[in-house]
Amino acid sequence: MSQVSLPEEHIKQELIQLLLTDIGERLFLPEFGGSARGFVFKNVDDELSSLSKSTLTQALSKWLGHRLIIEDLKIINEDENLNIAIKYHLSGTDESMDIMFQHIGR
C-alpha cells in the first residue's frame, strides 16, 4: 500500500467534512453538507437508506465533483446499523480510495 500524499489526504478530509456537516449548519453556505451525521439519529430503514444515498450523491457532486470521481456509493441498512461506503478516486488519477462511516443501531 502506498503512502497517502498531501493532496489525497486533503481531499479525504474535505470529503469527511462535507459528509458530516448538516445541510443548513453553515451560516454563509447553507446548502453545504451531506447530513450523514443526522442520519444516525433516525430509525434505519430502506426509506432512510434511499434518502441518505440521494442526499450524499447530490452533495458530493455539487461540492466535490470537480475534485473527485465517485466510483461507488453504498448505503447498507442491516440489523438497524447504517453503513456508508464510498469508493472514489481523485480527478486525473486512477488510484481508488475507500472511506466508510458506520452507525451501530440500538
Secondary structure in CASP SS format (residue, H / E / C, confidence):
PFRMAT SS
TARGET T0000
AUTHOR 0000-0000-0000
METHOD secondary structure of the structure
MODEL  1
M C 1.00
S C 1.00
Q C 1.00
V C 1.00
S C 1.00
L H 1.00
P H 1.00
E H 1.00
E H 1.00
H H 1.00
I H 1.00
K H 1.00
Q H 1.00
E H 1.00
L H 1.00
I H 1.00
Q H 1.00
L H 1.00
L H 1.00
L H 1.00
T C 1.00
D C 1.00
I C 1.00
G C 1.00
E C 1.00
R C 1.00
L C 1.00
F C 1.00
L C 1.00
P C 1.00
E C 1.00
F C 1.00
G C 1.00
G C 1.00
S C 1.00
A H 1.00
R H 1.00
G H 1.00
F H 1.00
V C 1.00
F C 1.00
K C 1.00
N C 1.00
V C 1.00
D C 1.00
D H 1.00
E H 1.00
L H 1.00
S H 1.00
S H 1.00
L H 1.00
S H 1.00
K H 1.00
S H 1.00
T H 1.00
L H 1.00
T H 1.00
Q H 1.00
A H 1.00
L H 1.00
S H 1.00
K H 1.00
W H 1.00
L H 1.00
G C 1.00
H C 1.00
R C 1.00
L E 1.00
I E 1.00
I E 1.00
E E 1.00
D E 1.00
L E 1.00
K E 1.00
I E 1.00
I E 1.00
N E 1.00
E E 1.00
D C 1.00
E C 1.00
N E 1.00
L E 1.00
N E 1.00
I E 1.00
A E 1.00
I E 1.00
K E 1.00
Y E 1.00
H E 1.00
L E 1.00
S C 1.00
G C 1.00
T C 1.00
D C 1.00
E C 1.00
S C 1.00
M E 1.00
D E 1.00
I E 1.00
M E 1.00
F E 1.00
Q E 1.00
H E 1.00
I C 1.00
G C 1.00
R C 1.00
END
